[in-house]
Amino acid sequence: MSKPVNEAPARTRRRKESSLSRTQLVGLVTGLIAFTFPLVIDIPGLEEPGERMLAIFFLAIVFWITEAIPLVATAVLVIFLQVLMVSSGAIIDPGGTVDALPASDYFAALANPVIILFLGGFMIAEGAEKYRLDRNIAAVLLKPFAGSIRITILGLMIITALLSMFMSNTATTATMFAVIMPIIASLKDAKSKAGLALSIPLAANVGGIGTPVGTPPNAIALGALEERGIHVSFVEWMIMALPLVLVVLFASWFLLSALFLPKEGKIEVELGKNWETSRNAKLFYVITGLTIFLWMTEPFHGVSSNTVGFFPVVALLSLRVMEGADVKKLDWPVLWLVSGGIALGTGVGATGLDVWMVDSIPWETFSPTLLLFVFGMIGLGLANVISHSAAANLLVPLAVTLAVSLDSIGVIVVAVVVAVATSFGMSLPISTPPNAIAYSTGQVSVKNMAIVGVIVGLAATLLLIFAMPPLWELMGLV
């Protein structure tokens, strides 16, 4: 009998896929120990439901930081453990004097209104790629910036930031690199190539801050606020975020120009427009335009941006503009990851763990600015080494809990600052998918990415902490 030719390579491939790195193995063991500790050691001042929730919280922290299991797996594990351990239908009586929430409240995180808002944004982003709307918009908007290399890259950054406000940062970066790779190949200077390649992830990360659907940390912040009965509209978020986006975007361009781009360099851009004119494409243009219009006019018609976010899902599927195959392509792991963060915040508040956390540290001795500084810097630091979503999932619920208990600081300010700070973590290829895409081109060194990422991230976070809250207060937003 002949031996199958591919049997050995297949076994090798399976071993490689199932093997864990040393960091993941350490994370797995550490996470299980951290999970067990509050269950076997009595925590002073914390009732049994809070101890169980603390065990889940510790497990989530370790697993999200080390990626012992996939990030989305940790998110759904959090929900599952909460149902088993701290809900009213738990397998063991939660005990204590705290009224346990029903299991349905934890499962509801998977269909939280903020998740529906993001689902609508993902549908629009997928349709934009399907009908080439993203590339055609880039072609139209880039035309006025042709000529000087510095001006052209400014145009590319503005377009990338604009697209990133309504598409995922990763999808935007992939689209823009498909557009600029011929431009990069035509450049002779290595520094210019590096500057051009760095401009796209910078703009994508910064632009994503601009709208609630731009990046998962925004959704995590909105979800945490909704849990506290605080609603921030689509337009209110944009008004708060856009001044910061513009300042950081132009400052990043100045930095790239100073470090990488010649004053007299020229770029020839040939970007053809090929607008789809089919029935489905035209319907997609209309539905997308109407959705964005409804998001922008929420204060006038009063329909929640979350509800509006479900409109393109229903309309695009009902009119057969998009089909089941398109739905499968949506970034479902990100939606579930955000759900895990929302459920974590729900559990922390429902079990009394939030009160214990607040009482354990004399937070009232912290000035509002110092509190923002501590959480903002922790968010920035964590987001450089773990995913932005995981960093926001860990910090936003805790920060919101503290803000609710303290009269000295606004809950909205804390939630927005912590979420946005995580989006500025972009100094390494592993910090964010746009960075990884840029690094994969071979035009960007880790050293250059780190220099630019640290300068922009640190300066932007300090601006966020010290300048934006007074501006928001002056504008009457908080």
Stockholm file with secondary structure:
# STOCKHOLM 1.0

chainA/1-478         MSKPVNEAPARTRRRKESSLSRTQLVGLVTGLIAFTFPLVIDIPGLEEPGERMLAIFFLAIVFWITEAIPLVATAVLVIFLQVLMVSSGAIIDPGGTVDALPASDYFAALANPVIILFLGGFMIAEGAEKYRLDRNIAAVLLKPFAGSIRITILGLMIITALLSMFMSNTATTATMFAVIMPIIASLKDAKSKAGLALSIPLAANVGGIGTPVGTPPNAIALGALEERGIHVSFVEWMIMALPLVLVVLFASWFLLSALFLPKEGKIEVELGKNWETSRNAKLFYVITGLTIFLWMTEPFHGVSSNTVGFFPVVALLSLRVMEGADVKKLDWPVLWLVSGGIALGTGVGATGLDVWMVDSIPWETFSPTLLLFVFGMIGLGLANVISHSAAANLLVPLAVTLAVSLDSIGVIVVAVVVAVATSFGMSLPISTPPNAIAYSTGQVSVKNMAIVGVIVGLAATLLLIFAMPPLWELMGLV
#=GR chainA/1-478 SS CCCCTTHHHHHHHHHHHHCCCHHHHHHHHHHHHHHHHHHHSCCTTCCHHHHHHHHHHHHHHHHHHHTSSCHHHHHHHHHHHHHHHTSTTCSSCCCSSSCCCCHHHHHGGGGCHHHHHHHHHHHHHHHHHHTTHHHHHHHHHHGGGCEEHHHHHHHHHHHHHHHHTTSCHHHHHHHHHHHHHHHHHHCCCHHHHHHHHHHHHHHHHHHGGGSTTSSHHHHHHHHHHHHTTCCCCHHHHHHHHHHHHHHHHHHHHHHHHHHHCCSSCEECCCCCCCCCCSHHHHHHHHHHHHHHHHHHTHHHHCCCHHHHHHHHHHHHHHTTSSCHHHHHTSCHHHHHHHHHHHHHHHHHHHTTHHHHHHHHTTGGGSCHHHHHHHHHHHHHHHHHHSCHHHHHHHHHHHHHHHHHHCTTSCHHHHHHHHHHHHHTCCSSTTTCHHHHHHHHTTSCCHHHHHHHHHHHHHHHHHHHHHTHHHHHHHTTCC
#=GC SS_cons         CCCCTTHHHHHHHHHHHHCCCHHHHHHHHHHHHHHHHHHHSCCTTCCHHHHHHHHHHHHHHHHHHHTSSCHHHHHHHHHHHHHHHTSTTCSSCCCSSSCCCCHHHHHGGGGCHHHHHHHHHHHHHHHHHHTTHHHHHHHHHHGGGCEEHHHHHHHHHHHHHHHHTTSCHHHHHHHHHHHHHHHHHHCCCHHHHHHHHHHHHHHHHHHGGGSTTSSHHHHHHHHHHHHTTCCCCHHHHHHHHHHHHHHHHHHHHHHHHHHHCCSSCEECCCCCCCCCCSHHHHHHHHHHHHHHHHHHTHHHHCCCHHHHHHHHHHHHHHTTSSCHHHHHTSCHHHHHHHHHHHHHHHHHHHTTHHHHHHHHTTGGGSCHHHHHHHHHHHHHHHHHHSCHHHHHHHHHHHHHHHHHHCTTSCHHHHHHHHHHHHHTCCSSTTTCHHHHHHHHTTSCCHHHHHHHHHHHHHHHHHHHHHTHHHHHHHTTCC
//
